[in-house]
Amino acid sequence: MRPQQIGRLSIPTAKGFEVREIDKIECLESDKHLTHVYLEDKEVITSIMMLRYFEDELKGHPFERVHNQTLVNLCKIKEYSRQQDLLILCSSKRVSISREKGKKVLKFLKSSLEEEEKTTDMRDKVGSLIVQGGQAQHQILPLKKGLQLVGRKSQLKPCDVMIETEDKVMSRNHFYIDSRENEYGDYESFIFIKEPVKTLLNQLPLEPGQEYPLTNRSVIRAGETDIVFVALASLEEEK
């Protein structure tokens, strides 16, 4: 669960002050003796104060200086690319990040995930699907016991586990995961497809109507999107 941000920030400008909700601010960037404040609705306010002023004002809120010139609201991170040393925020704004600060960001995201896991009903949960790369933002989607239909998010054709993506190769009803109890009381998960849609499991194509066992960290490619299956036992060990 991401920390709740309560309060408003007064932003000094050349004409006076602008006041905005703190949880609407994505990041702040230094421009010599000025600071540009970027909001989630893509509004930009230019302040006459330096970045250090805002760093002090925002203490106690989840803002981190990810670069010498940039202060980011960690709750507004949509994606983090280690390879490019890049953050993508909710508005799709791209922000450079230093390698050292990247470790802090990952620690924060992991802590947020752990809090989300604690608030999830664990009675029916058998694992998670982690969506990464492709045309989809980073998502962590819970898997429940029984048969779950997974596909591209749609209001007209909703499925059990909906992935938010621009990947048009992914079907709205793409594949099934069946998690069932074995003779020892443990849950095993299997993937299968009903139609000949583009689906790979650990780089091997799936045949319609045939079940394939899922192991921890199995990589599923649905359309052009990679999805990692994480078993519940693995999630608990990581905690």
FIKOLSE-344249 format. One record per residue: x, y, z of N, C-alpha, C, O in turn; residue number from 1. Coordinates in pm, whole numbers, m for minus. Layout:
% residues N
> n.x	n.y	n.z	ca.x	ca.y	ca.z	c.x	c.y	c.z	o.x	o.y	o.z	num
> X	Y	Z	X	Y	Z	X	Y	Z	X	Y	Z	NUM;
...
This chain:
% residues 239
> n.x	n.y	n.z	ca.x	ca.y	ca.z	c.x	c.y	c.z	o.x	o.y	o.z	num
> 85	m118	0	0	0	0	89	123	0	171	141	90	1;
> 73	209	m99	154	329	m107	117	424	6	0	433	42	2;
> 218	496	63	187	587	173	91	695	131	102	749	21	3;
> m5	729	219	m102	833	188	m35	969	201	35	996	298	4;
> m59	1054	101	2	1187	103	m108	1289	132	m193	1315	47	5;
> m103	1345	251	m204	1441	291	m139	1578	300	m30	1592	357	6;
> m203	1679	244	m152	1814	256	m141	1884	122	m157	1824	16	7;
> m111	2012	131	m98	2094	11	36	2165	16	92	2191	123	8;
> 87	2195	m101	216	2261	m113	197	2400	m172	133	2417	m276	9;
> 252	2499	m104	250	2636	m155	374	2657	m242	487	2640	m196	10;
> 351	2695	m367	459	2707	m465	482	2855	m497	399	2915	m565	11;
> 590	2915	m449	618	3056	m480	650	3075	m628	734	3003	m683	12;
> 583	3170	m692	607	3200	m834	639	3348	m850	636	3423	m752	13;
> 670	3389	m970	703	3530	m996	582	3620	m972	597	3739	m948	14;
> 461	3562	m978	338	3641	m960	278	3628	m821	183	3699	m787	15;
> 331	3538	m740	275	3517	m607	291	3374	m561	403	3328	m541	16;
> 180	3302	m543	184	3164	m497	81	3081	m574	m26	3130	m611	17;
> 115	2956	m596	21	2856	m647	15	2747	m540	118	2706	m487	18;
> m104	2699	m509	m121	2594	m408	m177	2470	m475	m278	2477	m546	19;
> m111	2355	m454	m154	2230	m515	m150	2117	m411	m72	2122	m316	20;
> m235	2015	m431	m232	1896	m347	m100	1823	m369	m56	1805	m483	21;
> m37	1781	m261	93	1714	m273	82	1584	m353	173	1550	m428	22;
> m30	1510	m335	m42	1383	m405	m70	1399	m554	m83	1299	m625	23;
> m80	1523	m602	m96	1548	m746	37	1580	m813	45	1588	m936	24;
> 142	1598	m731	274	1634	m785	351	1508	m822	363	1416	m741	25;
> 405	1505	m945	485	1390	m990	633	1411	m963	700	1324	m907	26;
> 683	1526	m1002	826	1551	m981	855	1700	m988	771	1780	m1030	27;
> 977	1736	m944	1024	1874	m949	1163	1872	m1010	1247	1789	m974	28;
> 1188	1965	m1101	1318	1969	m1170	1382	2106	m1154	1317	2210	m1169	29;
> 1511	2103	m1123	1587	2227	m1106	1626	2285	m1242	1664	2212	m1334	30;
> 1616	2418	m1252	1658	2490	m1373	1731	2615	m1328	1675	2724	m1321	31;
> 1860	2595	m1296	1943	2701	m1239	1881	2747	m1107	1879	2670	m1011	32;
> 1831	2871	m1099	1775	2923	m974	1623	2906	m969	1559	2958	m878	33;
> 1567	2836	m1064	1423	2812	m1069	1395	2663	m1049	1486	2580	m1055	34;
> 1268	2631	m1024	1226	2491	m1014	1095	2475	m1091	1002	2553	m1074	35;
> 1090	2373	m1177	968	2342	m1250	896	2229	m1175	954	2123	m1150	36;
> 770	2253	m1141	689	2155	m1068	593	2089	m1167	510	2156	m1228	37;
> 606	1957	m1183	524	1882	m1279	414	1808	m1205	440	1735	m1109	38;
> 290	1827	m1249	176	1761	m1187	127	1647	m1275	159	1641	m1394	39;
> 49	1554	m1215	7	1435	m1286	m85	1465	m1406	m95	1383	m1498	40;
> m151	1582	m1405	m235	1618	m1519	m156	1693	m1627	m213	1751	m1719	41;
> m21	1690	m1612	75	1749	m1707	85	1901	m1695	149	1965	m1779	42;
> 22	1960	m1594	41	2102	m1568	184	2123	m1516	236	2040	m1442	43;
> 246	2232	m1556	381	2265	m1510	378	2405	m1449	332	2501	m1511	44;
> 428	2416	m1326	435	2545	m1258	582	2578	m1235	657	2496	m1182	45;
> 624	2697	m1275	762	2739	m1255	773	2825	m1130	705	2927	m1116	46;
> 860	2780	m1038	877	2849	m911	1007	2928	m908	1105	2892	m974	47;
> 1006	3036	m832	1127	3118	m818	1221	3061	m711	1330	3115	m690	48;
> 1179	2952	m645	1262	2892	m540	1347	2780	m599	1311	2718	m699	49;
> 1460	2755	m534	1549	2647	m578	1496	2512	m529	1410	2506	m441	50;
> 1547	2405	m586	1499	2271	m556	1515	2236	m408	1431	2167	m350	51;
> 1622	2283	m347	1649	2252	m206	1535	2301	m116	1504	2238	m14	52;
> 1473	2412	m152	1360	2465	m76	1247	2362	m72	1189	2338	34	53;
> 1215	2303	m186	1106	2207	m194	1144	2075	m127	1058	2006	m72	54;
> 1271	2040	m133	1316	1918	m66	1289	1928	83	1249	1830	146	55;
> 1312	2046	140	1284	2068	282	1134	2069	309	1088	2013	409	56;
> 1058	2133	221	914	2145	240	844	2009	231	740	1988	294	57;
> 900	1918	155	836	1789	131	891	1677	219	862	1559	195	58;
> 967	1710	319	1016	1608	411	897	1541	480	800	1608	517	59;
> 905	1412	496	793	1337	552	700	1282	447	611	1203	478	60;
> 720	1322	321	644	1269	208	738	1185	122	859	1207	125	61;
> 685	1089	45	771	998	m31	833	1059	m157	811	1012	m268	62;
> 911	1166	m136	984	1229	m246	1132	1195	m232	1186	1199	m122	63;
> 1196	1163	m343	1337	1125	m340	1411	1199	m451	1363	1208	m564	64;
> 1530	1252	m415	1613	1316	m519	1682	1205	m597	1780	1147	m550	65;
> 1632	1174	m716	1682	1063	m795	1797	1105	m885	1863	1021	m947	66;
> 1820	1234	m892	1927	1290	m975	1958	1426	m914	1876	1480	m838	67;
> 2072	1482	m944	2108	1612	m886	2003	1719	m909	1985	1808	m827	68;
> 1934	1709	m1022	1841	1814	m1060	1694	1774	m1048	1606	1851	m1085	69;
> 1664	1655	m995	1526	1606	m998	1483	1544	m866	1554	1462	m807	70;
> 1365	1584	m821	1300	1530	m702	1172	1461	m748	1087	1524	m812	71;
> 1156	1332	m716	1045	1254	m771	954	1204	m658	1000	1164	m552	72;
> 823	1208	m685	725	1146	m597	726	997	m625	682	954	m732	73;
> 776	917	m532	792	774	m555	659	703	m580	656	596	m640	74;
> 550	762	m534	418	701	m555	369	718	m698	269	657	m737	75;
> 439	799	m776	397	825	m914	483	751	m1016	475	779	m1136	76;
> 565	656	m970	649	580	m1062	566	469	m1126	505	388	m1057	77;
> 564	467	m1258	491	364	m1331	585	253	m1375	547	136	m1379	78;
> 709	290	m1408	804	189	m1458	947	235	m1429	977	354	m1430	79;
> 1034	138	m1404	1175	167	m1380	1259	78	m1469	1249	m45	m1462	80;
> 1343	139	m1552	1431	65	m1641	1573	74	m1590	1635	180	m1593	81;
> 1626	m39	m1542	1765	m42	m1495	1863	m22	m1611	1965	46	m1597	82;
> 1829	m82	m1725	1918	m75	m1840	1939	69	m1887	2050	106	m1927	83;
> 1833	148	m1884	1841	286	m1933	1857	388	m1821	1867	508	m1847	84;
> 1858	341	m1695	1863	433	m1580	1753	538	m1596	1780	658	m1595	85;
> 1630	490	m1609	1519	576	m1643	1395	541	m1563	1362	424	m1544	86;
> 1325	645	m1516	1194	628	m1453	1087	680	m1548	1105	782	m1614	87;
> 976	607	m1555	861	655	m1631	750	679	m1529	710	588	m1457	88;
> 699	802	m1526	599	838	m1427	458	816	m1483	441	780	m1599	89;
> 358	836	m1400	219	806	m1438	174	886	m1560	92	838	m1638	90;
> 225	1007	m1577	188	1090	m1691	269	1054	m1816	253	1117	m1920	91;
> 355	952	m1804	448	908	m1910	571	997	m1922	651	980	m2014	92;
> 588	1090	m1831	710	1171	m1828	828	1082	m1793	818	996	m1706	93;
> 941	1103	m1860	1062	1024	m1838	1164	1104	m1758	1188	1222	m1786	94;
> 1222	1038	m1659	1316	1105	m1569	1440	1017	m1554	1429	897	m1528	95;
> 1557	1076	m1569	1682	1003	m1550	1705	978	m1401	1666	1059	m1317	96;
> 1769	864	m1370	1796	830	m1230	1937	774	m1219	1982	700	m1307	97;
> 2006	808	m1111	2140	755	m1091	2131	610	m1044	2030	570	m986	98;
> 2235	532	m1067	2237	392	m1024	2220	379	m873	2149	290	m825	99;
> 2285	467	m799	2278	461	m653	2136	486	m605	2087	417	m515	100;
> 2068	585	m664	1931	616	m624	1835	507	m669	1730	487	m609	101;
> 1872	435	m776	1787	327	m823	1765	221	m717	1658	161	m709	102;
> 1867	196	m635	1855	97	m527	1749	141	m425	1672	58	m376	103;
> 1746	269	m394	1648	320	m299	1507	309	m355	1413	276	m284	104;
> 1494	336	m485	1363	328	m550	1312	185	m547	1195	161	m516	105;
> 1399	89	m579	1359	m51	m576	1318	m94	m436	1222	m170	m419	106;
> 1389	m47	m336	1356	m80	m197	1218	m27	m161	1140	m95	m95	107;
> 1189	95	m205	1058	154	m178	947	76	m247	844	47	m186	108;
> 969	41	m375	868	m32	m451	842	m170	m389	728	m216	m383	109;
> 950	m235	m345	934	m367	m283	856	m355	m153	770	m439	m124	110;
> 886	m252	m74	815	m230	51	667	m204	25	581	m252	100	111;
> 637	m129	m81	498	m101	m116	427	m228	m156	311	m250	m120	112;
> 498	m313	m230	440	m440	m272	408	m528	m151	304	m592	m146	113;
> 499	m530	m55	477	m612	64	353	m565	140	276	m646	191	114;
> 335	m433	147	218	m380	215	90	m417	141	m12	m449	202	115;
> 97	m413	6	m19	m452	m74	m52	m599	m54	m169	m638	m49	116;
> 53	m681	m43	31	m824	m23	m36	m850	112	m120	m940	123	117;
> 0	m772	214	m58	m792	346	m207	m762	348	m283	m822	424	118;
> m248	m667	263	m388	m629	262	m471	m713	165	m593	m697	159	119;
> m408	m800	92	m480	m887	m2	m535	m1010	71	m469	m1063	160	120;
> m652	m1054	34	m709	m1175	93	m626	m1294	48	m627	m1331	m69	121;
> m553	m1354	144	m460	m1460	109	m525	m1598	106	m462	m1695	65	122;
> m649	m1608	149	m712	m1739	158	m723	m1808	22	m704	m1929	12	123;
> m752	m1732	m82	m772	m1790	m213	m655	m1765	m308	m660	m1804	m424	124;
> m551	m1701	m258	m442	m1662	m347	m339	m1774	m361	m300	m1837	m263	125;
> m295	m1798	m484	m193	m1900	m509	m64	m1841	m567	36	m1911	m579	126;
> m67	m1713	m604	51	m1652	m662	18	m1519	m728	m88	m1461	m703	127;
> 109	m1472	m811	90	m1345	m881	143	m1354	m1023	229	m1437	m1054	128;
> 91	m1268	m1107	146	m1247	m1240	209	m1109	m1241	143	m1010	m1211	129;
> 336	m1102	m1277	407	m976	m1284	425	m939	m1431	495	m1007	m1506	130;
> 360	m831	m1472	366	m786	m1611	484	m691	m1624	498	m598	m1545	131;
> 567	m715	m1725	684	m629	m1742	721	m618	m1888	710	m715	m1964	132;
> 765	m498	m1928	812	m478	m2064	699	m472	m2165	581	m472	m2130	133;
> 739	m468	m2294	640	m461	m2400	569	m327	m2398	630	m224	m2369	134;
> 441	m329	m2427	361	m207	m2432	275	m190	m2307	179	m113	m2307	135;
> 310	m262	m2201	235	m256	m2076	320	m196	m1966	441	m216	m1962	136;
> 256	m123	m1875	327	m73	m1758	346	m188	m1660	282	m293	m1670	137;
> 435	m166	m1564	461	m268	m1462	336	m291	m1379	279	m196	m1324	138;
> 293	m416	m1370	173	m451	m1294	197	m580	m1216	268	m669	m1263	139;
> 137	m589	m1098	140	m711	m1018	m4	m752	m994	m78	m683	m925	140;
> m43	m865	m1052	m182	m908	m1051	m197	m1039	m974	m127	m1136	m1005	141;
> m285	m1045	m874	m301	m1166	m793	m371	m1278	m870	m460	m1253	m952	142;
> m330	m1402	m841	m394	m1521	m896	m465	m1596	m785	m409	m1614	m677	143;
> m587	m1640	m812	m664	m1713	m712	m672	m1861	m747	m637	m1903	m858	144;
> m719	m1938	m652	m740	m2081	m673	m845	m2102	m782	m934	m2018	m802	145;
> m833	m2216	m851	m931	m2247	m953	m890	m2196	m1089	m773	m2166	m1113	146;
> m988	m2185	m1179	m963	m2146	m1317	m971	m1995	m1332	m1069	m1933	m1294	147;
> m865	m1937	m1390	m858	m1792	m1411	m830	m1763	m1559	m734	m1815	m1616	148;
> m914	m1681	m1618	m894	m1639	m1756	m816	m1508	m1756	m854	m1413	m1688	149;
> m707	m1503	m1834	m618	m1387	m1836	m619	m1325	m1976	m614	m1397	m2076	150;
> m625	m1193	m1982	m624	m1127	m2112	m613	m977	m2102	m599	m921	m1993	151;
> m619	m912	m2218	m611	m766	m2225	m737	m704	m2166	m848	m752	m2189	152;
> m718	m598	m2089	m830	m535	m2020	m934	m485	m2119	m902	m421	m2219	153;
> m1061	m516	m2088	m1172	m475	m2174	m1299	m465	m2090	m1326	m551	m2007	154;
> m1375	m359	m2113	m1504	m345	m2045	m1610	m431	m2112	m1705	m475	m2048	155;
> m1594	m454	m2244	m1694	m532	m2318	m1676	m682	m2297	m1774	m756	m2290	156;
> m1549	m727	m2288	m1522	m868	m2269	m1430	m886	m2148	m1314	m924	m2164	157;
> m1480	m860	m2028	m1395	m871	m1908	m1356	m1016	m1881	m1433	m1109	m1907	158;
> m1235	m1034	m1827	m1189	m1166	m1785	m1150	m1160	m1638	m1165	m1055	m1575	159;
> m1102	m1270	m1582	m1072	m1275	m1438	m951	m1190	m1401	m951	m1120	m1300	160;
> m847	m1197	m1484	m724	m1121	m1460	m700	m1034	m1583	m664	m1084	m1689	161;
> m721	m905	m1567	m713	m813	m1682	m583	m734	m1679	m548	m674	m1578	162;
> m513	m735	m1792	m384	m667	m1805	m404	m537	m1883	m459	m537	m1993	163;
> m359	m428	m1824	m366	m299	m1892	m248	m287	m1987	m133	m280	m1943	164;
> m275	m285	m2117	m169	m282	m2216	m221	m227	m2348	m341	m230	m2376	165;
> m128	m176	m2429	m159	m132	m2565	m123	m241	m2666	m131	m220	m2787	166;
> m85	m356	m2615	m46	m469	m2700	m169	m529	m2768	m245	m604	m2705	167;
> m190	m496	m2894	m307	m544	m2966	m294	m691	m3008	m393	m752	m3050	168;
> m176	m747	m2996	m157	m890	m3028	m214	m976	m2915	m253	m1090	m2936	169;
> m217	m918	m2795	m275	m991	m2683	m427	m989	m2694	m488	m884	m2713	170;
> m487	m1107	m2683	m633	m1119	m2691	m697	m1075	m2560	m634	m1076	m2455	171;
> m824	m1036	m2568	m897	m1000	m2447	m924	m1124	m2360	m941	m1112	m2239	172;
> m927	m1240	m2422	m938	m1367	m2350	m823	m1456	m2399	m844	m1545	m2482	173;
> m703	m1432	m2347	m584	m1488	m2411	m549	m1629	m2364	m537	m1720	m2446	174;
> m533	m1649	m2232	m496	m1782	m2182	m560	m1809	m2047	m610	m1718	m1980	175;
> m558	m1935	m2008	m615	m1977	m1880	m505	m2028	m1788	m408	m2089	m1832	176;
> m521	m2002	m1658	m437	m2063	m1556	m529	m2137	m1460	m621	m2079	m1402	177;
> m503	m2266	m1444	m583	m2349	m1355	m497	m2390	m1236	m399	m2462	m1252	178;
> m533	m2344	m1117	m457	m2375	m995	m542	m2467	m908	m649	m2429	m862	179;
> m493	m2588	m887	m572	m2687	m814	m486	m2761	m712	m364	m2770	m725	180;
> m553	m2812	m611	m485	m2879	m500	m446	m3020	m538	m524	m3095	m597	181;
> m323	m3057	m504	m278	m3194	m532	m301	m3283	m410	m357	m3239	m310	182;
> m258	m3408	m418	m284	m3505	m312	m214	m3471	m181	m250	m3524	m76	183;
> m113	m3382	m187	m39	m3345	m66	m93	m3215	m3	m39	m3167	97	184;
> m196	m3159	m63	m254	m3036	m10	m189	m2910	m62	m225	m2800	m20	185;
> m94	m2923	m154	m30	m2807	m216	m104	m2771	m345	m175	m2853	m403	186;
> m84	m2647	m388	m149	m2603	m512	m49	m2603	m627	64	m2554	m614	187;
> m92	m2658	m738	m13	m2659	m861	m90	m2580	m967	m212	m2585	m974	188;
> m15	m2508	m1049	m77	m2424	m1151	m39	m2470	m1291	74	m2512	m1316	189;
> m136	m2463	m1381	m116	m2505	m1519	m172	m2397	m1612	m270	m2330	m1580	190;
> m107	m2382	m1726	m151	m2285	m1825	m198	m2358	m1950	m140	m2461	m1988	191;
> m302	m2306	m2014	m343	m2361	m2143	m418	m2254	m2222	m469	m2156	m2167	192;
> m423	m2274	m2353	m498	m2185	m2441	m604	m2266	m2514	m587	m2386	m2536	193;
> m713	m2200	m2552	m819	m2268	m2627	m811	m2238	m2776	m849	m2320	m2860	194;
> m759	m2119	m2808	m747	m2076	m2948	m600	m2061	m2984	m517	m2043	m2895	195;
> m566	m2068	m3112	m425	m2054	m3155	m377	m1909	m3151	m347	m1850	m3255	196;
> m370	m1853	m3030	m319	m1717	m3013	m171	m1724	m2977	m124	m1825	m2923	197;
> m97	m1618	m3006	47	m1617	m2985	79	m1623	m2835	63	m1524	m2764	198;
> 125	m1740	m2789	156	m1760	m2647	278	m1849	m2634	283	m1958	m2692	199;
> 378	m1803	m2557	498	m1881	m2531	512	m1903	m2381	474	m1818	m2301	200;
> 566	m2017	m2345	601	m2047	m2206	749	m2080	m2203	792	m2182	m2256	201;
> 827	m1992	m2139	973	m2007	m2137	1027	m2026	m2279	1110	m2113	m2306	202;
> 976	m1941	m2370	1020	m1931	m2510	969	m2044	m2599	1005	m2049	m2717	203;
> 887	m2134	m2545	833	m2244	m2625	685	m2219	m2651	611	m2185	m2559	204;
> 639	m2237	m2776	499	m2208	m2809	402	m2310	m2748	435	m2427	m2733	205;
> 283	m2261	m2713	179	m2348	m2658	86	m2395	m2770	58	m2323	m2866	206;
> 39	m2519	m2753	m59	m2576	m2846	m197	m2569	m2782	m211	m2601	m2664	207;
> m300	m2530	m2857	m436	m2521	m2801	m482	m2655	m2743	m461	m2761	m2802	208;
> m546	m2647	m2627	m604	m2765	m2564	m510	m2848	m2480	m552	m2946	m2420	209;
> m382	m2810	m2475	m285	m2887	m2397	m241	m2808	m2274	m210	m2689	m2284	210;
> m239	m2874	m2158	m197	m2809	m2034	m45	m2815	m2018	20	m2913	m2053	211;
> 9	m2707	m1963	153	m2699	m1935	173	m2656	m1790	113	m2558	m1747	212;
> 256	m2728	m1714	277	m2690	m1574	356	m2560	m1561	448	m2534	m1639	213;
> 319	m2479	m1463	389	m2356	m1434	477	m2376	m1311	431	m2429	m1210	214;
> 601	m2336	m1321	691	m2338	m1206	721	m2194	m1167	696	m2101	m1244	215;
> 774	m2175	m1048	803	m2040	m1001	896	m1967	m1098	998	m2021	m1141	216;
> 858	m1844	m1132	933	m1757	m1223	923	m1801	m1369	1005	m1760	m1452	217;
> 825	m1884	m1402	800	m1916	m1543	766	m1786	m1617	697	m1700	m1564	218;
> 816	m1773	m1740	791	m1653	m1820	692	m1686	m1930	716	m1772	m2015	219;
> 580	m1617	m1927	476	m1632	m2028	482	m1512	m2121	489	m1398	m2074	220;
> 480	m1536	m2250	468	m1425	m2344	331	m1435	m2411	304	m1529	m2485	221;
> 246	m1337	m2383	113	m1329	m2443	115	m1214	m2542	126	m1098	m2503	222;
> 104	m1246	m2670	121	m1143	m2771	265	m1097	m2772	356	m1175	m2800	223;
> 287	m968	m2740	423	m914	m2733	461	m875	m2589	556	m800	m2568	224;
> 385	m927	m2492	404	m886	m2352	456	m1002	m2268	401	m1112	m2274	225;
> 561	m977	m2190	616	m1079	m2100	549	m1070	m1963	530	m961	m1908	226;
> 512	m1187	m1910	444	m1198	m1781	514	m1306	m1701	533	m1418	m1749	227;
> 553	m1275	m1579	624	m1371	m1494	526	m1429	m1391	459	m1354	m1320	228;
> 519	m1561	m1385	438	m1629	m1284	522	m1646	m1157	632	m1701	m1162	229;
> 468	m1598	m1044	538	m1610	m916	447	m1687	m821	335	m1644	m793	230;
> 496	m1800	m771	417	m1884	m680	406	m1818	m543	496	m1744	m503	231;
> 298	m1844	m472	274	m1783	m341	386	m1816	m243	428	m1729	m166	232;
> 435	m1939	m244	543	m1978	m152	665	m1889	m171	732	m1853	m74	233;
> 694	m1855	m298	809	m1770	m327	789	m1630	m273	883	m1569	m221	234;
> 666	m1579	m285	637	m1445	m232	657	m1440	m82	710	m1343	m29	235;
> 615	m1546	m13	628	m1549	132	773	m1560	174	813	m1502	275	236;
> 855	m1635	97	997	m1650	129	1068	m1515	115	1156	m1482	195	237;
> 1030	m1438	11	1095	m1311	m13	1067	m1211	98	1146	m1121	124	238;
> 951	m1229	164	918	m1140	274	1004	m1170	396	990	m1105	499	239;
